[in-house]
Amino acid sequence: MKNLRLWLYVVLLAAAVCAMVALRHCDGGAIPLQPQTSSPQKSGGDTIDVAIEYSPGSYYTYADTLGGLNYDLLRLVAKRMHRPIKFHSVVTLSKALSQLNAGTYDLLAGQFPLTAEDQQQYLFTDEVTLDKQVLVQRVDPKGKVKVHTQLDLAKKTVWIVKGSPMRRRVEALSREIGDTIFIKTENSYGPEQLFLKVVTGEIEFAVINSHIARSLAKKYKGKVDVSRDISFSQFQAWVLKKSNTRLCHQINAQIKAIKADSIAYQALLRRYS
């Protein structure tokens, strides 16, 4: 049964990616992307090793097409820096952060909001985009949902990805509404799998970033609701080891330069909106 569910997630995710590709026209990527492994190797030299989250808003692949806002923007940054870049596809943020601290990766790019708490542990680049967290829930045959406002989450159980900053947001929301919101974590997979678990009915509620949720929801109109905000809009940034200040300054200089070319930057944002 577990293998059957896993196969169903894979099929559903593939269908969702196909739908996203049909909505976008992305250039083929020339840089090899390494799959997630239990023991990734650092490249050495002046190569920038980037752990990039596999998600619609960060990086995705379909057939010979590579795309994603973080993927395209990082390629542009590396080109401007005249440095080679090696991408490592990851789905588990907690493992990626551990390997970032170990020095295997130089940078983590994904749906990671810039928060005061995380700035005490990690170094963040300048903001790349804005996003927020939303609740993913099923819509019943009559078009109704169980959660209409944040207050309706009292005594409910929501799922988040292990290592995700969403935990602090849900805990804060629990205090704000004056009641308990139970939290469970997905330890092996990313936000897309949580979304698909809601679709298949294995879980009731998940909290993931809005960009991912809305991209996937296009495939399941009338079946899934992602309109309930869990947070305000937050800056999304890339993550580095606390001591890696030199690389952070170099990347920030390129981010500023790219943003200064507002036409090109806004075109990139619209491409993945």
FENURWO-V404261 format. One record per pair of residues at least 4 apart in sequence whose ideal C-beta (glycine too) atoms are under 6 Angstrom apart, sorted by sequence separation. I is the first residue (numbers start at 1). J is the second residue. D is the distance in Angstrom with one decimal. If there is no record, write none. Layout:
i | j | d
I | J | D
I | J | D
This chain:
i | j | d
43 | 47 | 3.8
56 | 60 | 5.7
69 | 73 | 6.0
70 | 74 | 5.9
118 | 122 | 5.6
139 | 143 | 6.0
140 | 144 | 5.1
148 | 152 | 5.5
160 | 164 | 5.0
189 | 193 | 3.6
208 | 212 | 5.4
210 | 214 | 5.8
213 | 217 | 5.9
220 | 224 | 4.5
240 | 244 | 4.4
244 | 248 | 6.0
262 | 266 | 5.8
53 | 58 | 4.5
54 | 59 | 5.8
61 | 66 | 5.2
78 | 83 | 5.5
99 | 104 | 4.2
100 | 105 | 4.7
147 | 152 | 4.3
197 | 202 | 4.3
198 | 203 | 5.9
208 | 213 | 5.3
43 | 49 | 5.4
52 | 58 | 6.0
90 | 96 | 4.4
99 | 105 | 5.4
139 | 145 | 5.8
147 | 153 | 5.9
160 | 166 | 4.3
197 | 203 | 4.7
259 | 265 | 5.2
42 | 49 | 5.7
52 | 59 | 4.7
60 | 67 | 5.9
78 | 85 | 3.9
160 | 167 | 5.8
174 | 181 | 4.2
217 | 224 | 5.3
258 | 265 | 5.6
60 | 68 | 5.4
100 | 108 | 5.2
137 | 145 | 5.4
186 | 194 | 5.4
198 | 206 | 5.3
240 | 248 | 5.2
59 | 68 | 3.8
217 | 226 | 4.9
58 | 68 | 5.0
114 | 124 | 5.2
137 | 147 | 5.8
170 | 181 | 5.7
57 | 69 | 5.8
58 | 70 | 4.2
59 | 71 | 4.3
96 | 108 | 5.3
194 | 206 | 4.0
214 | 226 | 5.9
170 | 183 | 5.6
213 | 226 | 4.0
191 | 208 | 3.9
52 | 70 | 6.0
191 | 212 | 5.1
195 | 216 | 5.0
199 | 220 | 5.9
162 | 185 | 4.3
207 | 230 | 5.4
154 | 179 | 3.6
157 | 182 | 4.2
159 | 184 | 5.1
160 | 185 | 5.8
161 | 186 | 5.3
162 | 187 | 4.7
151 | 177 | 5.3
150 | 177 | 6.0
157 | 184 | 5.9
159 | 186 | 5.9
153 | 181 | 5.1
161 | 190 | 5.9
161 | 191 | 5.7
133 | 166 | 5.6
48 | 83 | 5.8
52 | 87 | 5.1
54 | 89 | 5.1
74 | 109 | 6.0
159 | 194 | 5.4
20 | 56 | 5.5
28 | 64 | 5.8
133 | 169 | 5.7
29 | 66 | 3.3
46 | 83 | 5.3
47 | 84 | 4.7
48 | 85 | 4.7
49 | 86 | 5.3
50 | 87 | 5.3
51 | 88 | 5.0
53 | 90 | 5.9
54 | 91 | 5.2
26 | 65 | 5.4
47 | 86 | 5.4
51 | 90 | 4.8
70 | 109 | 4.2
21 | 62 | 4.6
26 | 67 | 3.5
166 | 207 | 4.9
17 | 60 | 5.6
43 | 86 | 5.1
21 | 65 | 5.9
159 | 203 | 5.2
17 | 62 | 5.2
51 | 96 | 4.3
158 | 205 | 4.5
159 | 206 | 4.6
160 | 207 | 5.3
40 | 88 | 5.4
158 | 207 | 5.3
115 | 165 | 5.7
58 | 110 | 5.2
113 | 165 | 5.5
36 | 89 | 5.4
33 | 87 | 4.3
34 | 88 | 4.7
35 | 89 | 5.5
36 | 90 | 5.0
51 | 105 | 4.3
57 | 111 | 5.9
33 | 89 | 5.6
49 | 105 | 5.0
49 | 106 | 5.0
50 | 107 | 5.0
51 | 108 | 4.7
52 | 109 | 4.8
53 | 110 | 2.9
48 | 106 | 5.1
50 | 109 | 5.8
136 | 195 | 5.5
42 | 104 | 5.2
136 | 198 | 4.9
169 | 231 | 5.0
40 | 104 | 5.4
97 | 163 | 5.9
94 | 162 | 4.7
137 | 205 | 5.4
94 | 163 | 3.0
93 | 163 | 4.3
135 | 205 | 6.0
136 | 206 | 4.4
93 | 164 | 5.9
135 | 207 | 6.0
133 | 207 | 5.4
134 | 210 | 4.7
136 | 213 | 5.6
131 | 209 | 5.0
132 | 210 | 5.0
131 | 210 | 5.5
134 | 213 | 5.1
131 | 211 | 5.2
145 | 225 | 4.9
147 | 228 | 5.8
139 | 223 | 5.8
139 | 225 | 5.2
137 | 225 | 5.3
136 | 226 | 5.5
134 | 226 | 5.0
135 | 228 | 4.2
134 | 229 | 5.7
135 | 230 | 5.7
134 | 230 | 6.0
132 | 229 | 6.0
133 | 230 | 4.2
91 | 189 | 5.7
111 | 209 | 4.1
133 | 231 | 4.4
91 | 190 | 4.0
132 | 231 | 5.0
132 | 233 | 4.8
130 | 233 | 4.8
131 | 236 | 5.0
129 | 236 | 4.8
127 | 235 | 3.7
128 | 236 | 5.5
128 | 237 | 5.9
127 | 237 | 5.2
125 | 237 | 5.0
124 | 237 | 4.3
125 | 238 | 4.4
122 | 239 | 5.0
123 | 240 | 4.3
123 | 242 | 5.2
113 | 234 | 4.0
114 | 235 | 4.4
113 | 236 | 5.9
114 | 237 | 4.5
125 | 248 | 6.0
123 | 248 | 5.2
125 | 251 | 5.3
126 | 252 | 4.8
112 | 239 | 5.6
125 | 252 | 5.7
109 | 238 | 4.9
126 | 255 | 4.8
107 | 238 | 5.5
108 | 239 | 4.2
107 | 240 | 5.4
100 | 241 | 5.8
57 | 211 | 3.9
57 | 212 | 5.4
56 | 212 | 5.5
55 | 212 | 5.2
56 | 215 | 3.8
77 | 251 | 5.9
80 | 254 | 4.8
77 | 254 | 4.5
13 | 192 | 5.5
9 | 193 | 5.6
12 | 196 | 4.8
9 | 196 | 4.8
20 | 215 | 5.7
19 | 218 | 6.0
16 | 216 | 5.0
19 | 219 | 4.6
16 | 219 | 4.6
69 | 272 | 4.3
